[in-house]
Amino acid sequence: MKPPSVARNLMRGALLRIASDISGGTPLENIKTRVTITKLNMPNAVKELMEDGGVPQLWAGTPSRTIEGALIGAMFLVTSAFTKKQALALGASKTTASLAAGVAGGVAQGKHQMPLFC
């Protein structure tokens, strides 16, 4: 079986991350942010969000999170697929190659989210 192309991995990564953000990631992120900023417990943070704008308030910031998430998801999938391919070519086991791929993808995501001069 031929491995997916870079373009296909970019699209898959982006779509998976967008689905994650829209399905539950954004509401949980908004609740977490409210808890962190206000020091409320989770139920009170949800109550405050509902008072501020109702259910739509849980998805506040979705457009910007979707764009950022698509880029990060695509970066993870392309980096991990490339790393796994290279590790297997060097003779690594499937387990080791998969572990290396996950680590490399995570590092790529983390580096993307770091300030420029860190």
Biopython code that builds the backbone (N, CA, C, O; Angstrom):
import numpy as np
from Bio.PDB.StructureBuilder import StructureBuilder

atoms = [
    (1, "MET", "N", (0.839, -1.185, 0.000)),
    (1, "MET", "CA", (0.000, 0.000, 0.000)),
    (1, "MET", "C", (0.884, 1.248, 0.000)),
    (1, "MET", "O", (1.817, 1.348, 0.796)),
    (2, "LYS", "N", (0.597, 2.181, -0.875)),
    (2, "LYS", "CA", (1.378, 3.401, -1.008)),
    (2, "LYS", "C", (1.039, 4.362, 0.146)),
    (2, "LYS", "O", (-0.139, 4.568, 0.436)),
    (3, "PRO", "N", (2.051, 4.954, 0.810)),
    (3, "PRO", "CA", (1.763, 5.882, 1.901)),
    (3, "PRO", "C", (1.090, 7.146, 1.378)),
    (3, "PRO", "O", (1.290, 7.526, 0.225)),
    (4, "PRO", "N", (0.290, 7.799, 2.225)),
    (4, "PRO", "CA", (-0.400, 9.018, 1.795)),
    (4, "PRO", "C", (0.594, 10.123, 1.442)),
    (4, "PRO", "O", (1.687, 10.192, 2.004)),
    (5, "SER", "N", (0.204, 10.973, 0.518)),
    (5, "SER", "CA", (1.056, 12.081, 0.107)),
    (5, "SER", "C", (1.092, 13.151, 1.197)),
    (5, "SER", "O", (0.270, 13.150, 2.114)),
    (6, "VAL", "N", (2.053, 14.057, 1.082)),
    (6, "VAL", "CA", (2.163, 15.154, 2.039)),
    (6, "VAL", "C", (0.886, 15.995, 2.019)),
    (6, "VAL", "O", (0.380, 16.386, 3.070)),
    (7, "ALA", "N", (0.370, 16.268, 0.827)),
    (7, "ALA", "CA", (-0.850, 17.074, 0.716)),
    (7, "ALA", "C", (-2.024, 16.381, 1.416)),
    (7, "ALA", "O", (-2.825, 17.028, 2.090)),
    (8, "ARG", "N", (-2.115, 15.069, 1.249)),
    (8, "ARG", "CA", (-3.206, 14.331, 1.888)),
    (8, "ARG", "C", (-3.043, 14.363, 3.416)),
    (8, "ARG", "O", (-4.030, 14.520, 4.135)),
    (9, "ASN", "N", (-1.818, 14.218, 3.912)),
    (9, "ASN", "CA", (-1.582, 14.295, 5.351)),
    (9, "ASN", "C", (-1.868, 15.689, 5.902)),
    (9, "ASN", "O", (-2.389, 15.828, 7.009)),
    (10, "LEU", "N", (-1.528, 16.719, 5.131)),
    (10, "LEU", "CA", (-1.861, 18.085, 5.556)),
    (10, "LEU", "C", (-3.371, 18.238, 5.719)),
    (10, "LEU", "O", (-3.843, 18.786, 6.715)),
    (11, "MET", "N", (-4.119, 17.753, 4.741)),
    (11, "MET", "CA", (-5.577, 17.861, 4.782)),
    (11, "MET", "C", (-6.161, 17.037, 5.924)),
    (11, "MET", "O", (-7.038, 17.510, 6.647)),
    (12, "ARG", "N", (-5.685, 15.820, 6.088)),
    (12, "ARG", "CA", (-6.198, 14.970, 7.170)),
    (12, "ARG", "C", (-5.941, 15.587, 8.534)),
    (12, "ARG", "O", (-6.835, 15.642, 9.379)),
    (13, "GLY", "N", (-4.713, 16.052, 8.746)),
    (13, "GLY", "CA", (-4.373, 16.661, 10.029)),
    (13, "GLY", "C", (-5.217, 17.880, 10.325)),
    (13, "GLY", "O", (-5.699, 18.062, 11.443)),
    (14, "ALA", "N", (-5.394, 18.716, 9.311)),
    (14, "ALA", "CA", (-6.196, 19.921, 9.489)),
    (14, "ALA", "C", (-7.645, 19.569, 9.815)),
    (14, "ALA", "O", (-8.231, 20.136, 10.737)),
    (15, "LEU", "N", (-8.220, 18.639, 9.063)),
    (15, "LEU", "CA", (-9.622, 18.272, 9.285)),
    (15, "LEU", "C", (-9.837, 17.600, 10.637)),
    (15, "LEU", "O", (-10.843, 17.852, 11.300)),
    (16, "LEU", "N", (-8.911, 16.758, 11.046)),
    (16, "LEU", "CA", (-9.046, 16.115, 12.357)),
    (16, "LEU", "C", (-9.002, 17.133, 13.489)),
    (16, "LEU", "O", (-9.773, 17.040, 14.444)),
    (17, "ARG", "N", (-8.111, 18.091, 13.382)),
    (17, "ARG", "CA", (-8.017, 19.104, 14.427)),
    (17, "ARG", "C", (-9.241, 20.010, 14.443)),
    (17, "ARG", "O", (-9.725, 20.377, 15.514)),
    (18, "ILE", "N", (-9.748, 20.376, 13.260)),
    (18, "ILE", "CA", (-10.958, 21.198, 13.189)),
    (18, "ILE", "C", (-12.129, 20.458, 13.819)),
    (18, "ILE", "O", (-12.899, 21.044, 14.579)),
    (19, "ALA", "N", (-12.267, 19.172, 13.506)),
    (19, "ALA", "CA", (-13.356, 18.377, 14.098)),
    (19, "ALA", "C", (-13.230, 18.332, 15.610)),
    (19, "ALA", "O", (-14.229, 18.425, 16.324)),
    (20, "SER", "N", (-12.024, 18.192, 16.094)),
    (20, "SER", "CA", (-11.793, 18.171, 17.541)),
    (20, "SER", "C", (-12.190, 19.497, 18.180)),
    (20, "SER", "O", (-12.848, 19.513, 19.221)),
    (21, "ASP", "N", (-11.795, 20.602, 17.566)),
    (21, "ASP", "CA", (-12.113, 21.914, 18.127)),
    (21, "ASP", "C", (-13.609, 22.178, 18.146)),
    (21, "ASP", "O", (-14.151, 22.656, 19.142)),
    (22, "ILE", "N", (-14.270, 21.866, 17.047)),
    (22, "ILE", "CA", (-15.696, 22.170, 16.948)),
    (22, "ILE", "C", (-16.534, 21.258, 17.835)),
    (22, "ILE", "O", (-17.516, 21.705, 18.428)),
    (23, "SER", "N", (-16.158, 19.987, 17.933)),
    (23, "SER", "CA", (-16.981, 19.033, 18.677)),
    (23, "SER", "C", (-16.924, 19.220, 20.182)),
    (23, "SER", "O", (-17.901, 18.910, 20.862)),
    (24, "GLY", "N", (-15.852, 19.700, 20.716)),
    (24, "GLY", "CA", (-15.804, 19.838, 22.175)),
    (24, "GLY", "C", (-14.595, 20.585, 22.670)),
    (24, "GLY", "O", (-14.578, 21.053, 23.809)),
    (25, "GLY", "N", (-13.589, 20.706, 21.845)),
    (25, "GLY", "CA", (-12.357, 21.355, 22.270)),
    (25, "GLY", "C", (-12.541, 22.813, 22.628)),
    (25, "GLY", "O", (-12.021, 23.265, 23.648)),
    (26, "THR", "N", (-13.269, 23.562, 21.813)),
    (26, "THR", "CA", (-13.453, 24.983, 22.069)),
    (26, "THR", "C", (-14.265, 25.235, 23.342)),
    (26, "THR", "O", (-13.846, 26.060, 24.154)),
    (27, "PRO", "N", (-15.404, 24.569, 23.558)),
    (27, "PRO", "CA", (-16.116, 24.804, 24.818)),
    (27, "PRO", "C", (-15.261, 24.475, 26.045)),
    (27, "PRO", "O", (-15.268, 25.221, 27.024)),
    (28, "LEU", "N", (-14.534, 23.374, 25.995)),
    (28, "LEU", "CA", (-13.700, 23.020, 27.150)),
    (28, "LEU", "C", (-12.573, 24.024, 27.347)),
    (28, "LEU", "O", (-12.214, 24.345, 28.480)),
    (29, "GLU", "N", (-12.020, 24.515, 26.258)),
    (29, "GLU", "CA", (-10.962, 25.531, 26.338)),
    (29, "GLU", "C", (-11.504, 26.822, 26.943)),
    (29, "GLU", "O", (-10.832, 27.458, 27.755)),
    (30, "ASN", "N", (-12.716, 27.211, 26.551)),
    (30, "ASN", "CA", (-13.317, 28.425, 27.103)),
    (30, "ASN", "C", (-13.625, 28.276, 28.589)),
    (30, "ASN", "O", (-13.453, 29.222, 29.358)),
    (31, "ILE", "N", (-14.071, 27.111, 28.990)),
    (31, "ILE", "CA", (-14.327, 26.864, 30.418)),
    (31, "ILE", "C", (-13.009, 26.906, 31.182)),
    (31, "ILE", "O", (-12.920, 27.531, 32.239)),
    (32, "LYS", "N", (-11.985, 26.242, 30.650)),
    (32, "LYS", "CA", (-10.671, 26.221, 31.308)),
    (32, "LYS", "C", (-10.117, 27.635, 31.461)),
    (32, "LYS", "O", (-9.571, 27.987, 32.507)),
    (33, "THR", "N", (-10.262, 28.436, 30.415)),
    (33, "THR", "CA", (-9.765, 29.809, 30.471)),
    (33, "THR", "C", (-10.513, 30.610, 31.529)),
    (33, "THR", "O", (-9.907, 31.382, 32.272)),
    (34, "ARG", "N", (-11.812, 30.428, 31.596)),
    (34, "ARG", "CA", (-12.613, 31.160, 32.592)),
    (34, "ARG", "C", (-12.223, 30.745, 34.017)),
    (34, "ARG", "O", (-12.147, 31.589, 34.910)),
    (35, "VAL", "N", (-11.979, 29.467, 34.225)),
    (35, "VAL", "CA", (-11.548, 28.984, 35.541)),
    (35, "VAL", "C", (-10.193, 29.593, 35.905)),
    (35, "VAL", "O", (-9.977, 30.013, 37.042)),
    (36, "THR", "N", (-9.294, 29.634, 34.939)),
    (36, "THR", "CA", (-7.948, 30.156, 35.190)),
    (36, "THR", "C", (-7.968, 31.645, 35.490)),
    (36, "THR", "O", (-7.293, 32.107, 36.410)),
    (37, "ILE", "N", (-8.735, 32.390, 34.721)),
    (37, "ILE", "CA", (-8.761, 33.848, 34.884)),
    (37, "ILE", "C", (-9.478, 34.267, 36.153)),
    (37, "ILE", "O", (-9.014, 35.163, 36.857)),
    (38, "THR", "N", (-10.597, 33.635, 36.456)),
    (38, "THR", "CA", (-11.440, 34.088, 37.565)),
    (38, "THR", "C", (-11.231, 33.312, 38.859)),
    (38, "THR", "O", (-11.686, 33.749, 39.916)),
    (39, "LYS", "N", (-10.561, 32.184, 38.796)),
    (39, "LYS", "CA", (-10.365, 31.289, 39.949)),
    (39, "LYS", "C", (-11.686, 30.686, 40.457)),
    (39, "LYS", "O", (-11.776, 30.236, 41.599)),
    (40, "LEU", "N", (-12.708, 30.687, 39.586)),
    (40, "LEU", "CA", (-13.958, 30.007, 39.919)),
    (40, "LEU", "C", (-13.759, 28.503, 39.759)),
    (40, "LEU", "O", (-12.843, 28.060, 39.066)),
    (41, "ASN", "N", (-14.631, 27.717, 40.410)),
    (41, "ASN", "CA", (-14.586, 26.282, 40.123)),
    (41, "ASN", "C", (-15.312, 26.050, 38.793)),
    (41, "ASN", "O", (-15.947, 26.959, 38.258)),
    (42, "MET", "N", (-15.212, 24.839, 38.275)),
    (42, "MET", "CA", (-15.738, 24.575, 36.940)),
    (42, "MET", "C", (-17.251, 24.828, 36.822)),
    (42, "MET", "O", (-17.673, 25.491, 35.874)),
    (43, "PRO", "N", (-18.080, 24.324, 37.746)),
    (43, "PRO", "CA", (-19.522, 24.591, 37.599)),
    (43, "PRO", "C", (-19.854, 26.088, 37.606)),
    (43, "PRO", "O", (-20.717, 26.534, 36.850)),
    (44, "ASN", "N", (-19.179, 26.852, 38.445)),
    (44, "ASN", "CA", (-19.447, 28.292, 38.488)),
    (44, "ASN", "C", (-18.934, 28.999, 37.238)),
    (44, "ASN", "O", (-19.531, 29.979, 36.795)),
    (45, "ALA", "N", (-17.841, 28.515, 36.671)),
    (45, "ALA", "CA", (-17.332, 29.089, 35.430)),
    (45, "ALA", "C", (-18.317, 28.853, 34.287)),
    (45, "ALA", "O", (-18.549, 29.748, 33.474)),
    (46, "VAL", "N", (-18.897, 27.651, 34.223)),
    (46, "VAL", "CA", (-19.896, 27.346, 33.192)),
    (46, "VAL", "C", (-21.117, 28.235, 33.393)),
    (46, "VAL", "O", (-21.669, 28.767, 32.430)),
    (47, "LYS", "N", (-21.534, 28.392, 34.636)),
    (47, "LYS", "CA", (-22.687, 29.241, 34.946)),
    (47, "LYS", "C", (-22.425, 30.681, 34.496)),
    (47, "LYS", "O", (-23.301, 31.323, 33.916)),
    (48, "GLU", "N", (-21.223, 31.183, 34.765)),
    (48, "GLU", "CA", (-20.872, 32.544, 34.375)),
    (48, "GLU", "C", (-20.832, 32.693, 32.845)),
    (48, "GLU", "O", (-21.275, 33.707, 32.305)),
    (49, "LEU", "N", (-20.304, 31.685, 32.158)),
    (49, "LEU", "CA", (-20.295, 31.714, 30.692)),
    (49, "LEU", "C", (-21.716, 31.764, 30.149)),
    (49, "LEU", "O", (-22.003, 32.511, 29.213)),
    (50, "MET", "N", (-22.607, 30.965, 30.738)),
    (50, "MET", "CA", (-24.005, 30.938, 30.292)),
    (50, "MET", "C", (-24.683, 32.285, 30.531)),
    (50, "MET", "O", (-25.492, 32.733, 29.720)),
    (51, "GLU", "N", (-24.347, 32.926, 31.652)),
    (51, "GLU", "CA", (-24.928, 34.239, 31.942)),
    (51, "GLU", "C", (-24.400, 35.300, 30.979)),
    (51, "GLU", "O", (-25.116, 36.244, 30.643)),
    (52, "ASP", "N", (-23.167, 35.152, 30.539)),
    (52, "ASP", "CA", (-22.555, 36.136, 29.639)),
    (52, "ASP", "C", (-23.076, 36.061, 28.214)),
    (52, "ASP", "O", (-23.123, 37.079, 27.523)),
    (53, "GLY", "N", (-23.468, 34.875, 27.760)),
    (53, "GLY", "CA", (-23.896, 34.794, 26.359)),
    (53, "GLY", "C", (-24.607, 33.516, 25.999)),
    (53, "GLY", "O", (-24.874, 33.269, 24.823)),
    (54, "GLY", "N", (-24.918, 32.702, 26.980)),
    (54, "GLY", "CA", (-25.620, 31.459, 26.700)),
    (54, "GLY", "C", (-24.716, 30.424, 26.043)),
    (54, "GLY", "O", (-23.491, 30.540, 26.074)),
    (55, "VAL", "N", (-25.333, 29.419, 25.454)),
    (55, "VAL", "CA", (-24.597, 28.315, 24.829)),
    (55, "VAL", "C", (-23.627, 28.804, 23.749)),
    (55, "VAL", "O", (-22.517, 28.277, 23.665)),
    (56, "PRO", "N", (-24.000, 29.799, 22.908)),
    (56, "PRO", "CA", (-23.032, 30.266, 21.899)),
    (56, "PRO", "C", (-21.718, 30.772, 22.503)),
    (56, "PRO", "O", (-20.678, 30.734, 21.845)),
    (57, "GLN", "N", (-21.762, 31.240, 23.738)),
    (57, "GLN", "CA", (-20.550, 31.739, 24.388)),
    (57, "GLN", "C", (-19.511, 30.626, 24.568)),
    (57, "GLN", "O", (-18.310, 30.890, 24.617)),
    (58, "LEU", "N", (-19.988, 29.377, 24.666)),
    (58, "LEU", "CA", (-19.053, 28.259, 24.794)),
    (58, "LEU", "C", (-18.188, 28.109, 23.547)),
    (58, "LEU", "O", (-17.061, 27.618, 23.625)),
    (59, "TRP", "N", (-18.712, 28.529, 22.399)),
    (59, "TRP", "CA", (-17.961, 28.415, 21.149)),
    (59, "TRP", "C", (-17.337, 29.746, 20.731)),
    (59, "TRP", "O", (-16.924, 29.893, 19.580)),
    (60, "ALA", "N", (-17.260, 30.706, 21.632)),
    (60, "ALA", "CA", (-16.599, 31.978, 21.309)),
    (60, "ALA", "C", (-15.146, 31.696, 20.943)),
    (60, "ALA", "O", (-14.477, 30.903, 21.604)),
    (61, "GLY", "N", (-14.672, 32.333, 19.912)),
    (61, "GLY", "CA", (-13.289, 32.143, 19.486)),
    (61, "GLY", "C", (-13.083, 30.990, 18.526)),
    (61, "GLY", "O", (-11.946, 30.664, 18.186)),
    (62, "THR", "N", (-14.172, 30.362, 18.081)),
    (62, "THR", "CA", (-14.047, 29.205, 17.194)),
    (62, "THR", "C", (-13.310, 29.522, 15.886)),
    (62, "THR", "O", (-12.466, 28.724, 15.477)),
    (63, "PRO", "N", (-13.583, 30.642, 15.213)),
    (63, "PRO", "CA", (-12.859, 30.884, 13.956)),
    (63, "PRO", "C", (-11.338, 30.928, 14.130)),
    (63, "PRO", "O", (-10.606, 30.310, 13.357)),
    (64, "SER", "N", (-10.871, 31.645, 15.125)),
    (64, "SER", "CA", (-9.420, 31.733, 15.303)),
    (64, "SER", "C", (-8.829, 30.403, 15.757)),
    (64, "SER", "O", (-7.734, 30.043, 15.324)),
    (65, "ARG", "N", (-9.525, 29.670, 16.617)),
    (65, "ARG", "CA", (-9.040, 28.360, 17.047)),
    (65, "ARG", "C", (-9.036, 27.372, 15.881)),
    (65, "ARG", "O", (-8.169, 26.500, 15.810)),
    (66, "THR", "N", (-9.987, 27.501, 14.981)),
    (66, "THR", "CA", (-10.059, 26.599, 13.840)),
    (66, "THR", "C", (-8.866, 26.809, 12.904)),
    (66, "THR", "O", (-8.264, 25.846, 12.431)),
    (67, "ILE", "N", (-8.535, 28.061, 12.646)),
    (67, "ILE", "CA", (-7.392, 28.348, 11.781)),
    (67, "ILE", "C", (-6.103, 27.854, 12.431)),
    (67, "ILE", "O", (-5.307, 27.161, 11.797)),
    (68, "GLU", "N", (-5.903, 28.212, 13.687)),
    (68, "GLU", "CA", (-4.700, 27.771, 14.400)),
    (68, "GLU", "C", (-4.652, 26.245, 14.478)),
    (68, "GLU", "O", (-3.612, 25.636, 14.228)),
    (69, "GLY", "N", (-5.776, 25.640, 14.822)),
    (69, "GLY", "CA", (-5.832, 24.188, 14.954)),
    (69, "GLY", "C", (-5.562, 23.459, 13.659)),
    (69, "GLY", "O", (-4.911, 22.414, 13.652)),
    (70, "ALA", "N", (-6.056, 24.002, 12.565)),
    (70, "ALA", "CA", (-5.813, 23.364, 11.271)),
    (70, "ALA", "C", (-4.325, 23.353, 10.945)),
    (70, "ALA", "O", (-3.794, 22.357, 10.455)),
    (71, "LEU", "N", (-3.666, 24.459, 11.219)),
    (71, "LEU", "CA", (-2.223, 24.530, 10.960)),
    (71, "LEU", "C", (-1.447, 23.566, 11.853)),
    (71, "LEU", "O", (-0.546, 22.867, 11.391)),
    (72, "ILE", "N", (-1.801, 23.537, 13.120)),
    (72, "ILE", "CA", (-1.086, 22.673, 14.059)),
    (72, "ILE", "C", (-1.360, 21.196, 13.763)),
    (72, "ILE", "O", (-0.445, 20.374, 13.801)),
    (73, "GLY", "N", (-2.612, 20.865, 13.471)),
    (73, "GLY", "CA", (-2.951, 19.477, 13.148)),
    (73, "GLY", "C", (-2.243, 18.997, 11.897)),
    (73, "GLY", "O", (-1.751, 17.870, 11.845)),
    (74, "ALA", "N", (-2.194, 19.857, 10.890)),
    (74, "ALA", "CA", (-1.509, 19.502, 9.650)),
    (74, "ALA", "C", (-0.013, 19.316, 9.899)),
    (74, "ALA", "O", (0.603, 18.385, 9.381)),
    (75, "MET", "N", (0.559, 20.213, 10.697)),
    (75, "MET", "CA", (1.985, 20.122, 11.005)),
    (75, "MET", "C", (2.306, 18.820, 11.738)),
    (75, "MET", "O", (3.305, 18.165, 11.444)),
    (76, "PHE", "N", (1.456, 18.452, 12.691)),
    (76, "PHE", "CA", (1.684, 17.221, 13.444)),
    (76, "PHE", "C", (1.665, 16.006, 12.517)),
    (76, "PHE", "O", (2.570, 15.172, 12.559)),
    (77, "LEU", "N", (0.639, 15.913, 11.687)),
    (77, "LEU", "CA", (0.486, 14.722, 10.855)),
    (77, "LEU", "C", (1.596, 14.596, 9.815)),
    (77, "LEU", "O", (2.098, 13.497, 9.582)),
    (78, "VAL", "N", (1.981, 15.695, 9.193)),
    (78, "VAL", "CA", (3.055, 15.640, 8.201)),
    (78, "VAL", "C", (4.379, 15.270, 8.863)),
    (78, "VAL", "O", (5.114, 14.423, 8.354)),
    (79, "THR", "N", (4.684, 15.903, 9.997)),
    (79, "THR", "CA", (5.942, 15.615, 10.693)),
    (79, "THR", "C", (5.992, 14.169, 11.169)),
    (79, "THR", "O", (7.007, 13.491, 11.007)),
    (80, "SER", "N", (4.902, 13.703, 11.752)),
    (80, "SER", "CA", (4.910, 12.334, 12.271)),
    (80, "SER", "C", (4.977, 11.300, 11.139)),
    (80, "SER", "O", (5.660, 10.285, 11.273)),
    (81, "ALA", "N", (4.278, 11.548, 10.035)),
    (81, "ALA", "CA", (4.323, 10.606, 8.905)),
    (81, "ALA", "C", (5.730, 10.554, 8.312)),
    (81, "ALA", "O", (6.228, 9.473, 7.995)),
    (82, "PHE", "N", (6.370, 11.706, 8.160)),
    (82, "PHE", "CA", (7.726, 11.744, 7.618)),
    (82, "PHE", "C", (8.703, 11.024, 8.557)),
    (82, "PHE", "O", (9.549, 10.249, 8.110)),
    (83, "THR", "N", (8.576, 11.285, 9.841)),
    (83, "THR", "CA", (9.481, 10.668, 10.814)),
    (83, "THR", "C", (9.312, 9.157, 10.836)),
    (83, "THR", "O", (10.299, 8.422, 10.876)),
    (84, "LYS", "N", (8.073, 8.689, 10.810)),
    (84, "LYS", "CA", (7.835, 7.247, 10.827)),
    (84, "LYS", "C", (8.425, 6.594, 9.581)),
    (84, "LYS", "O", (9.043, 5.533, 9.664)),
    (85, "LYS", "N", (8.233, 7.228, 8.433)),
    (85, "LYS", "CA", (8.769, 6.685, 7.182)),
    (85, "LYS", "C", (10.298, 6.580, 7.256)),
    (85, "LYS", "O", (10.879, 5.570, 6.856)),
    (86, "GLN", "N", (10.928, 7.614, 7.761)),
    (86, "GLN", "CA", (12.390, 7.619, 7.848)),
    (86, "GLN", "C", (12.899, 6.599, 8.870)),
    (86, "GLN", "O", (13.901, 5.925, 8.631)),
    (87, "ALA", "N", (12.209, 6.488, 10.008)),
    (87, "ALA", "CA", (12.620, 5.528, 11.029)),
    (87, "ALA", "C", (12.510, 4.094, 10.521)),
    (87, "ALA", "O", (13.388, 3.270, 10.777)),
    (88, "LEU", "N", (11.436, 3.801, 9.803)),
    (88, "LEU", "CA", (11.278, 2.460, 9.229)),
    (88, "LEU", "C", (12.361, 2.193, 8.175)),
    (88, "LEU", "O", (12.881, 1.081, 8.080)),
    (89, "ALA", "N", (12.690, 3.207, 7.397)),
    (89, "ALA", "CA", (13.738, 3.049, 6.382)),
    (89, "ALA", "C", (15.102, 2.787, 7.022)),
    (89, "ALA", "O", (15.957, 2.135, 6.423)),
    (90, "LEU", "N", (15.300, 3.294, 8.232)),
    (90, "LEU", "CA", (16.558, 3.075, 8.952)),
    (90, "LEU", "C", (16.578, 1.753, 9.710)),
    (90, "LEU", "O", (17.572, 1.422, 10.355)),
    (91, "GLY", "N", (15.472, 0.990, 9.635)),
    (91, "GLY", "CA", (15.426, -0.324, 10.245)),
    (91, "GLY", "C", (14.774, -0.392, 11.615)),
    (91, "GLY", "O", (14.866, -1.418, 12.289)),
    (92, "ALA", "N", (14.123, 0.671, 12.037)),
    (92, "ALA", "CA", (13.444, 0.660, 13.333)),
    (92, "ALA", "C", (12.207, -0.240, 13.272)),
    (92, "ALA", "O", (11.628, -0.440, 12.204)),
    (93, "SER", "N", (11.812, -0.774, 14.417)),
    (93, "SER", "CA", (10.580, -1.565, 14.473)),
    (93, "SER", "C", (9.383, -0.631, 14.296)),
    (93, "SER", "O", (9.522, 0.587, 14.413)),
    (94, "LYS", "N", (8.214, -1.196, 14.017)),
    (94, "LYS", "CA", (7.009, -0.372, 13.859)),
    (94, "LYS", "C", (6.703, 0.399, 15.142)),
    (94, "LYS", "O", (6.294, 1.560, 15.096)),
    (95, "THR", "N", (6.903, -0.255, 16.282)),
    (95, "THR", "CA", (6.639, 0.398, 17.567)),
    (95, "THR", "C", (7.572, 1.579, 17.781)),
    (95, "THR", "O", (7.128, 2.669, 18.140)),
    (96, "THR", "N", (8.855, 1.366, 17.561)),
    (96, "THR", "CA", (9.834, 2.435, 17.743)),
    (96, "THR", "C", (9.590, 3.564, 16.752)),
    (96, "THR", "O", (9.677, 4.737, 17.116)),
    (97, "ALA", "N", (9.288, 3.222, 15.511)),
    (97, "ALA", "CA", (9.020, 4.239, 14.492)),
    (97, "ALA", "C", (7.782, 5.058, 14.856)),
    (97, "ALA", "O", (7.765, 6.276, 14.681)),
    (98, "SER", "N", (6.752, 4.388, 15.361)),
    (98, "SER", "CA", (5.526, 5.096, 15.763)),
    (98, "SER", "C", (5.782, 6.007, 16.951)),
    (98, "SER", "O", (5.275, 7.128, 16.996)),
    (99, "LEU", "N", (6.562, 5.537, 17.907)),
    (99, "LEU", "CA", (6.904, 6.359, 19.071)),
    (99, "LEU", "C", (7.702, 7.589, 18.625)),
    (99, "LEU", "O", (7.419, 8.708, 19.054)),
    (100, "ALA", "N", (8.687, 7.376, 17.773)),
    (100, "ALA", "CA", (9.487, 8.495, 17.265)),
    (100, "ALA", "C", (8.612, 9.480, 16.500)),
    (100, "ALA", "O", (8.795, 10.693, 16.602)),
    (101, "ALA", "N", (7.669, 8.957, 15.742)),
    (101, "ALA", "CA", (6.770, 9.815, 14.967)),
    (101, "ALA", "C", (5.916, 10.688, 15.884)),
    (101, "ALA", "O", (5.758, 11.884, 15.637)),
    (102, "GLY", "N", (5.376, 10.102, 16.924)),
    (102, "GLY", "CA", (4.562, 10.870, 17.870)),
    (102, "GLY", "C", (5.363, 11.942, 18.579)),
    (102, "GLY", "O", (4.886, 13.062, 18.765)),
    (103, "VAL", "N", (6.577, 11.603, 18.976)),
    (103, "VAL", "CA", (7.444, 12.574, 19.642)),
    (103, "VAL", "C", (7.794, 13.719, 18.690)),
    (103, "VAL", "O", (7.707, 14.890, 19.059)),
    (104, "ALA", "N", (8.189, 13.374, 17.469)),
    (104, "ALA", "CA", (8.565, 14.406, 16.496)),
    (104, "ALA", "C", (7.375, 15.317, 16.170)),
    (104, "ALA", "O", (7.538, 16.533, 16.072)),
    (105, "GLY", "N", (6.195, 14.743, 16.005)),
    (105, "GLY", "CA", (5.007, 15.549, 15.739)),
    (105, "GLY", "C", (4.694, 16.482, 16.896)),
    (105, "GLY", "O", (4.337, 17.642, 16.689)),
    (106, "GLY", "N", (4.830, 15.971, 18.122)),
    (106, "GLY", "CA", (4.595, 16.798, 19.306)),
    (106, "GLY", "C", (5.605, 17.928, 19.438)),
    (106, "GLY", "O", (5.248, 19.047, 19.809)),
    (107, "VAL", "N", (6.858, 17.639, 19.137)),
    (107, "VAL", "CA", (7.894, 18.676, 19.172)),
    (107, "VAL", "C", (7.602, 19.750, 18.126)),
    (107, "VAL", "O", (7.747, 20.941, 18.401)),
    (108, "ALA", "N", (7.196, 19.335, 16.942)),
    (108, "ALA", "CA", (6.871, 20.304, 15.884)),
    (108, "ALA", "C", (5.716, 21.206, 16.314)),
    (108, "ALA", "O", (5.755, 22.415, 16.087)),
    (109, "GLN", "N", (4.695, 20.627, 16.931)),
    (109, "GLN", "CA", (3.573, 21.426, 17.426)),
    (109, "GLN", "C", (4.034, 22.386, 18.508)),
    (109, "GLN", "O", (3.695, 23.569, 18.485)),
    (110, "GLY", "N", (4.803, 21.878, 19.450)),
    (110, "GLY", "CA", (5.283, 22.702, 20.554)),
    (110, "GLY", "C", (6.141, 23.853, 20.072)),
    (110, "GLY", "O", (6.021, 24.975, 20.565)),
    (111, "LYS", "N", (7.007, 23.577, 19.111)),
    (111, "LYS", "CA", (7.867, 24.633, 18.575)),
    (111, "LYS", "C", (7.031, 25.696, 17.882)),
    (111, "LYS", "O", (7.341, 26.884, 17.964)),
    (112, "HIS", "N", (5.990, 25.282, 17.211)),
    (112, "HIS", "CA", (5.111, 26.244, 16.535)),
    (112, "HIS", "C", (4.435, 27.175, 17.541)),
    (112, "HIS", "O", (4.205, 28.348, 17.245)),
    (113, "GLN", "N", (4.123, 26.662, 18.713)),
    (113, "GLN", "CA", (3.390, 27.436, 19.701)),
    (113, "GLN", "C", (4.301, 28.253, 20.627)),
    (113, "GLN", "O", (3.811, 29.016, 21.460)),
    (114, "MET", "N", (5.606, 28.099, 20.485)),
    (114, "MET", "CA", (6.547, 28.853, 21.320)),
    (114, "MET", "C", (6.712, 30.276, 20.804)),
    (114, "MET", "O", (6.562, 30.536, 19.610)),
    (115, "PRO", "N", (7.020, 31.188, 21.708)),
    (115, "PRO", "CA", (7.382, 32.536, 21.248)),
    (115, "PRO", "C", (8.615, 32.457, 20.356)),
    (115, "PRO", "O", (9.390, 31.505, 20.442)),
    (116, "LEU", "N", (8.792, 33.441, 19.516)),
    (116, "LEU", "CA", (9.845, 33.434, 18.515)),
    (116, "LEU", "C", (11.233, 33.276, 19.100)),
    (116, "LEU", "O", (12.035, 32.520, 18.551)),
    (117, "PHE", "N", (11.549, 33.952, 20.182)),
    (117, "PHE", "CA", (12.906, 33.947, 20.706)),
    (117, "PHE", "C", (13.038, 33.133, 21.975)),
    (117, "PHE", "O", (13.648, 33.583, 22.945)),
    (118, "CYS", "N", (12.478, 31.952, 21.974)),
    (118, "CYS", "CA", (12.571, 31.082, 23.148)),
    (118, "CYS", "C", (13.719, 30.123, 23.029)),
    (118, "CYS", "O", (13.945, 29.315, 23.931)),
]
sb = StructureBuilder()
sb.init_structure("model")
sb.init_model(0)
sb.init_chain("A")
sb.init_seg("    ")
for serial, (resi, resn, name, xyz) in enumerate(atoms, 1):
    if name == "N":
        sb.init_residue(resn, " ", resi, " ")
    sb.init_atom(name, np.array(xyz, "f"), 0.0, 1.0, " ", f" {name:<3s}", serial, name[0])
structure = sb.get_structure()
